[in-house]
Amino acid sequence: MAKNSPHNIFFPKELHQVFNALRFRSRAILVAGGTSFHGYPSSNCLNKLEIDNEDIINLLDIPELKKVRATDYGLDIGSVVSLAQISQISPKRLPLLLNVALKKLLQYPIFFQATIGGNLCLKPWAGDLSMVLGVLGAQYELKSPSGTRWLDSARLLDSYALPINPNEVLTRVKLPETSFNEAFFYSDFHAQYPQNPSRLVLTARVSQNILEDLRLAIQLPGLPTVTHRSIEENLLGKRLPFSKRDISSVLSNIKSRYSAYSEQASGQVAKILLILLDYFRRINMTDYNPW
Ligand SMILES: Cc1cc2nc3c(=O)[nH]c(=O)nc-3n(C[C@H](O)[C@H](O)[C@H](O)COP(=O)(O)OP(=O)(O)OC[C@H]3O[C@@H](n4cnc5c(N)ncnc54)[C@H](O)[C@@H]3O)c2cc1C
């Protein structure tokens, strides 16, 4: 237990101790890096109400959750591994998209303390890595006293928060090996808080100027997520730079997915489409210039 703290803080060494603590202390909460309990962005705080008068179970001392392992499949990352530690993994092993996203998050003071599990379990909406890992096809391992279950991140792209039960702990992220050589990540999480964020995540494989594979996800506040499947047929197999016609059809495809929504949504959609177009132009994926 920590001195001078209004809370009881536990540092279990094994998962079964976490489950015991959760069982006997119904108002106990799990903490990993603890960054969501910091003042954010000023005196505000993501989890302030939650933390008042609750017991805290800190996950950082559990060896099983701290492991990073290269496997035949790709990478296994324990849930309390920090964003900073993940950014140290060899770029040969780390998917380019995750590397690019971590470089963006590096500008925030949370970077060295925040964990991958905390980012994914953040409420009321999951952190930025949920989109990145969803596009990369990661699997999430959850453990509880009744056993282990796996969640497919790709199926969660439309959910705002991870569907995790109160007695469950996210223990591991299983990341498949990929061969993407293009990646882009945009999120306004930091600027927009406490609104829910807009995000655009893209990764692609381009070989000899041909687009061989593409994954894309767009998330706008309160709207369904647009994924690559709806646009890939327009672009896959095409030579770069894409023509004005190809790009227009991609943009109007995305726009049409949101056509049923309000005028406020159309402003958000326009902004995200400009960000996408700007990226295509910067890496010479298209010579289309709307300006
Ligand atoms: C200044 C500032 C800037 C930020 N900028 C960003 C940003 O740009 N993008 C972004 O995505 N987030 C951002 N955040 C939000 C947050 O800090 C991060 O998402 C961070 O990654 C959370 O990780 P953590 O380890 O600190 O989680 P914690 O704060 O320890 O926990 C977060 C939540 O997850 C639960 N939890 C943690 N680990 C587990 C587990 N293994 N199993 C089950 N539940 C668990 C906790 O109970 C809590 O509800 C920011 C926060 C601050 C203070």
The ligand as an ORCA input file, in Angstrom:
! r2SCAN-3c Opt
* xyz 0 1
  C      -1.203     14.780    -22.099
  C      -1.898     13.566    -22.631
  C      -1.898     13.330    -24.001
  C      -2.538     12.203    -24.524
  N      -2.530     12.022    -25.864
  C      -3.057     10.892    -26.392
  C      -2.990     10.679    -27.797
  O      -2.523     11.505    -28.561
  N      -3.515      9.508    -28.275
  C      -4.073      8.559    -27.449
  O      -4.480      7.514    -27.937
  N      -4.169      8.767    -26.125
  C      -3.678      9.898    -25.563
  N      -3.777     10.114    -24.219
  C      -4.603      9.197    -23.396
  C      -3.851      8.067    -22.616
  O      -2.918      8.601    -21.745
  C      -3.165      7.079    -23.531
  O      -4.125      6.490    -24.374
  C      -2.346      5.984    -22.845
  O      -1.832      5.117    -23.853
  C      -3.068      5.153    -21.822
  O      -2.147      4.138    -21.370
  P      -1.827      3.918    -19.838
  O      -0.924      2.741    -19.734
  O      -1.335      5.178    -19.196
  O      -3.278      3.544    -19.310
  P      -3.942      3.777    -17.871
  O      -4.186      5.236    -17.667
  O      -3.181      3.050    -16.821
  O      -5.328      2.998    -18.100
  C      -6.269      3.425    -19.068
  C      -7.564      2.609    -18.891
  O      -7.346      1.258    -19.278
  C      -7.570      0.334    -18.203
  N      -6.494     -0.646    -18.330
  C      -5.163     -0.391    -18.437
  N      -4.492     -1.523    -18.695
  C      -5.406     -2.526    -18.745
  C      -5.319     -3.934    -18.992
  N      -4.148     -4.548    -19.267
  N      -6.461     -4.665    -18.979
  C      -7.661     -4.064    -18.729
  N      -7.814     -2.744    -18.507
  C      -6.693     -1.987    -18.515
  C      -7.532      1.195    -16.944
  O      -8.367      0.670    -15.933
  C      -8.060      2.540    -17.454
  O      -9.476      2.522    -17.500
  C      -3.179     11.256    -23.653
  C      -3.156     11.499    -22.266
  C      -2.538     12.626    -21.768
  C      -2.539     12.837    -20.270
*
